[in-house]
Amino acid sequence: MKRLCIIGICLCLLVGCGGVPAAPSSSVAVTLTATTTATTAATTAVSVIPATTETTAVATTAPSPTVRELLTTGHVADIYRTSYQSLFGRMQQNGFLQESLSGTYRGEYVRSIGALSVLAHTVGETEKAGRALRFVTDAMQDKNLSFVPFTISADGKTVKTADELDGRAQFVLGWALYIADSGDAAYFNETYALMKREADAFCSDAYFYADWNLVRNRRFTHTRVRNGNDYHDAFDLLTNTFTVAALRQLATVAAANGHGEDTALWTQTAEKLCDGMRKNLTRTVDGKTVYLELRDFDGGKGTAENGVSWVCFAPFAAGKNGVEDDILQNTVALCRSRLFKTAETGGYLAAEAAASGKVRDLILGKSVGWDIAAAVEKKDDAHLLATLQFLETYHTADLYMEKMQPSGNGYRTIDNGNAEQVIWFLWGMAQLRLSEGLSAKP
């Protein structure tokens, strides 16, 4: 018996007794290496054991970072904070907002001011929205402009008046949201006539086509080039949804401020546009009804574009005004099936695909925000995580981009700080942050 005990003690000394782990050295740093994919992260931890024992490598699998973690501690959080500060910090005291920090685009783009007001409505930057809106309406009054302009110089003296109906609708929507949020009766009284004129024009036969029950945008800016031009004369989903949103919101604030008699035409036209989008901006794919991104006017023929693009996500930015949810969700599913591309880490929504299926491998900044908002609504954490991990890894700049494209072994960002693209990215991220119980402000 004594002989057996001695043998047992010797074995324990040689191999270590089970259930009694060796203590790691407190003086040696533990090194972690991680490889992350769209949904999982594998982390191998190596514990360094004191020299008196055998060194053992122990492999463990750590959980993937969560959406909340990326929003609060990751590089994505830096992008959000830096871009938010850049956007609202660059606004001048007179309300002027420079579109491009790189000089790619000169002056202020007025459609960005409408978008800014939509963002401000979400994040609580009401005062700055009012300042930016006033800069535009002051220029309109000073120049006696007949409609919302396209761009304005920093001193307000030089304006371009290219007629882009989507930008005008976004501005009206932003103005109406600001009035609702601020209760600024003085500004309402001063500028209501300008917004009424815009809304009446949207409903006139200059833009509203009764045969289609849609509004026509003669200068719709797209990434898609057709006949050598990226401006489309079209009945498009973006313009029509924002027009419905603008008419409805303006009708609400007009009635609340004693102008209910002005709202009947706007409300009726908004309902007609809903009918027009349902009947004339849809098609059937694999037995399901989806929205068309646009019909090119083509002399009144309304030629359908059967590709898909970022335009199909615009209804989310417009508060889903004018669209039916089941059709919109079918559209999202179709777009992602054709546009979503996986990377070594995460994935992203490419800008567009032709009817043939050929994908243009370009990321448009605002489409990321709109796609995030769509995923937030459906609580699609896998899609959100893939999107955030892609940005975490490949959007190396802290200031958000206008667009992004493959370059070598990575991705190149273009015109970082572009106001319109930053605004809609921040808007989508604000929806996500709020859904995670975080403040919309960084």
N, C-alpha and C positions, 0 to 999 in steps of 0.2 A: 504493500500500500504506500509506504513512504517513498519507494522507488517511482511509483506512478505519479505522485504529487510533484516530485522533482522534475520529471519529464514534462508535466503540464506547465510548470512555471517557466521552463526553458522555451517551450513553444510560444507562450505569450510574449516573452521578451523578443523573440525573433520576428513575429508577424503582427503584433499588436492585439490587444484584447477587444473583441466585438462589443459595440455599444459605448465605447469610450473614445470619441474622436480626438485626434491630435489638434492642439490649439495652434492657429496660424500665427506667424510672427507679426507683432504690432508695429514693427519698424520697417516693413517692406510694403511698398505700394502695390495694390492689386490692379492689374491692367485688364481693361475690357475692350473687346473688339466686337463690332456689330455689323451684320449685313441685313439690310432692310428691304422687304418687298412691299407690294401694295397692301398686304394684309397681315404679314408676320415679320418679326425680327428675331434672328437667332443670335444669341450672345454667349460667348464662351468665356468663362471666368477661370483664371488660373490662380490657385492659392499657393503661396510659397511657404513651404514647411521648414522649420528649423533644420540646420545641417545634421543634427543628431538622428534624424529620421529620414525615410525615403521620400523623395518629392513625387507628388501625385497630381496629375491634371484632371480636374473634375469638370465635365461639360454640363451646362444647364441651359435651358431654353427660357429666355425672358419674354414677357408679353410685348406685343407691338405697342408703340406709343398710341395713346387714345387721341381722338379728335380734340378733346378738351386740353390734353397736355400740349399738343402742337399749337393750340390757340394761345396758350399762356406762357410756355417756356421755350418753344422752338423758334427757328428762324422765321417761320410764318408769322409769329407774333411780332418779330422785328419789322417785317415787311408791312404789316398792318399799321403798327405804330408810326413808323417813319413816313409812310404814305399819307396817313391821316394828318400828321403834323405838317407835312409839305403842302397838302391841299389847302387846309384852312389857314395855315400860317402865311402862305404867299398872297392871300387876298389883300389888296391895298385898301386904304381907309375909304376911298371913294367907291369901293365895291368891285373894282376891276380884278378879274382873275385870269392870269396868263395861262393859256392852254398848254404850251409846250415849254419845258425848261431847256431843251436842247436847241431850240430855235427852228425845229422842223416845221412847226405851225406858228404863224405870226398872229399876235393879238389874242383876243378873247373869242371863243366860239360859243355863241349864245345857246345852242342846244345843250351845252354842258351846264349852263346856269339853271335850266329847267331840271336837269338830272341832279345838280347840286341840291336843289330845294327838296327833291324827293329823298335824297340821302339825309339832309338836315331834319326832315320830318321824322326819320327813324332814329337818328343819333342825338337829337335835341339841340342842334346848332341853329336855332331859329333866327337869332339876331343876324348872323352872317348870311343866311339865306335872304333876309330882307335887304341887307346892304347890296348884295349881288344883283338882286332883282331890280332894285331902284336904279343902279347904274345903267341897266338896259333901258328901262322905261324913260329915264331922263334923256338918254340919247335919242329914243324914238320921238319924244316931244320936242327936243331941241332941233332935230333934223326934219320934223314933220313927216316921219316915215309912215307909209301906208300899211306896213306889216312888220312883224318881228324880224330884225335883220339876221344875217348869217354870222358876221364877225364885227368886232368893234376894237378900235385901237385903245391904248391905255389912257389917252387923254379924252376919249369919247368923240373926237372930231372926225375920225375916218371910219366909215362903215361900209360893209359890203352887204348887198341886199339880195343875194342869190336865194331863190324861193325854195326852201327845203321844208316841206309841210310837217315832217316828223319832228324837226327841231322846234317849229312853231307850236305844235301840240304839246311837246314836252315843257315848253316855257309856260304855256297857259296852265297846264297841270301844276307846275311848281309854284306859280303865282297863287293859284287857288288854295293849295295846301298851306302856303305861308299865311294867307289871310285866315284860314281856319285855325291854324296853330297860334297865331299872334294876336288875333282880334284887332289888328291895326286898321281902325276905321278911317283914319286920315289918309293912309296910303290906298285903301280900297276906294275911297271917294275920288282920289286924285287920278287913279289909273284904271278904274273899272271900265270906262268907255273904250280904252285900248283893247282890253281883253274881250269885251263884248263884240267889238268889231272883228277880232280874230275868230271867235266862235261862230258868228254869223257867216263869215267867209267859209269856214269849214263846211257849213250846211248848204252853201250856195252851189249852183250848178257849175261854178268855176272849178270846184274840187269834188263835189258829191255827184256820183253818176247813178241815177235812179235805175238804169238798166242792170246795174251790177249791185246796187246797194253798198257801194264801197267808195272811199275817197281815193283820189288819184294823186300820187306824189310824183311830180315831174323831175325831181332831182334827188332820188333816193341813193344815198351813199352805201356801197356794198364792197365786200372784198371780192366778190365774184365779177369777173370781167366778161362782158358780152359785147361782141362786135368792137373789141378794142377799147371799151369804156367801162369804168367801174361805177358810173352814175347810171341809174336805171329810171326810166319813165314807167311807172308801174303802179298797180294795185298791190301793196305789200302788207304783210301781217303786222309788222312793227308800226307803221304809220296808222293803220286802222285801229289797232288796240290802244295806242296812245291817244288817238283822237277821241275814242269812246271815253277813256279815262278823263281827258281834259273836259269834255262836254259835261260829263256827270258831276265832276268835282266843282266846276264853275257854276253849274246849276244849283248845287247845294249852297255855296257861299253867296250867290246872288240872292236866292230866296231868303237866306238868313239875314241879309242886309237890305231887305226891302225892295228887291227887284225881281220878285217872283214872276212878274208878267213877261220877263225876257226868256224864261227857261223852257217854255213849251216846245219850241222848235229844236232846241238842243237835245232835249230828252227824246223827242220823236226820232231825230236823226241818229242818236246813239242806238236806239232800238233797231232801226233799219240796218245800221252797220253790223250789229250782232247777227241779224238774219243774213246779211250779205256774206259775212265771213263763214257762216255755217253752210251756206249753199254754194258760194262761188270761190272760196279760198280753201277748199278741201279736195281730197282725192281718196281713193281706196287702195291700200297696200296690204296684201296678204289677208284680205277680208276685213280689215279694220280701217275706219275713217281717221285720216290724219290731216293736219293743216298744211297747205302749201305755204312756202315762204313768200311767194309773190306770183303775180301774173304780169309779164311785161305788156305794156299798153299796146304796142304794135298796131297803131292806127285804129284802136278800138277792138281788136281781136282778143286781147287779153290772153296772150300765149302763156301757158302754165310752165313754171320752172319746176321740174320733177326731181331736182337734186334736193339736198338738205344742207342747212347751214346754221350758224349762230342766230340768224334771224328768227328761227323757229322757237327760240327761247325767250324772245322779247316779251311775250305776254306776261311772264312773271314780273318783269320790271314795271309793267303797266298795271300791276295789281290784278292781273287776270281779267281785266275789264274786256268784255265783248267776246270771250271765248267760253267754250264748254269744257268742263274738266276732263271728261272721259276722252274727248278728242285730243285735248292737250297732252294728257298722259300717254296716249298712243303715239303722239308726235315725238315726245321726249324719248320713248323707248326706241322708236325707229332711228332717231338722230344718234343716240348713243351706240346703237348697233352698227352704224355706218361710220361714225366719226371718232369714237373713243379709241385711243391708241395706248397700249401699255408700254412703259419704259422699264428699264432695269429696276427702277424704284418708282412705284406708283404709276400714274397714267394721266392722260389729259384729253380734252375734247378738241379735236382739230377744227379749223374754221369752217370748212365746207367740203362737200362731196358733190360731184357732178351726177347727173342722172345715170351715167354709165357706171358709176361706183368709184371713179377715180377720186382720191382724197387729196386735197391741198394741205400739206403738212405745215400748217401755220396756226399759232394760237393767238386769238384776238383777246385782248385784255378783258373787255367787258363781258365776253361770253363766259368767262370763268365765274364771274360774280353771278350771272344769271343761272348758270348750271348749278352752282352751289345752292342758290335759293330753291331751285327745283328739287334738289336732293334733300334739303332741310324739310321741305313740306312733306315728303314721303318718308322721312326718317331713314334715309338710305345711308347708314353709317359706313358701309363698305365703299361706296362711291365717294363719299366725303373724305374718307381716310386716304384713298388712292390719290385724290386731287391734292390734298394738303401735303402728302409725302412727296409728290412730284415737285411741288413748289419748294418744299423744304430742302430738297436735294439740288434742284437744277436752276431755280431762280436765285442766283447767287447774290444779286444786288438787293439792298434793303429797300430801295425805292421801286415801286411797282411799274410794270412796263405797259407800253401801248400794245406791243405784240412780241412774240417769242417764236424762234424757229430753230430747228436742229442746226448745229454747227460743230463739226468735228466729232468728238466723243461726248459733247454736251449740248447745251442750248444757248442761244444768244438772245439777249433782250434788246429791244429797240425803243427809243424815245421814252426812257424811264421818267415817270412823273407826269405823263400825258393826262390832262385833267379828266377828260371824258372817261377814259379807260380806268383810271384810278377811282373815280367816283363810283362806277358801277361795281368794281371789285369790292370797295369798301362797303357798299350797300349789301351785296351778297354776304360778305363776311359778317356784317352787323346782324343779319338775320340768323346766321349760324351761332354767333356769340350769344345772342339773346336766347336761342333755343337751348344753349348749354348753361344757362343761368349766369352768364357773364355780362358785364356792362358793355353796351355798344361802343362806348368811348374807351380807347386803349389806356 
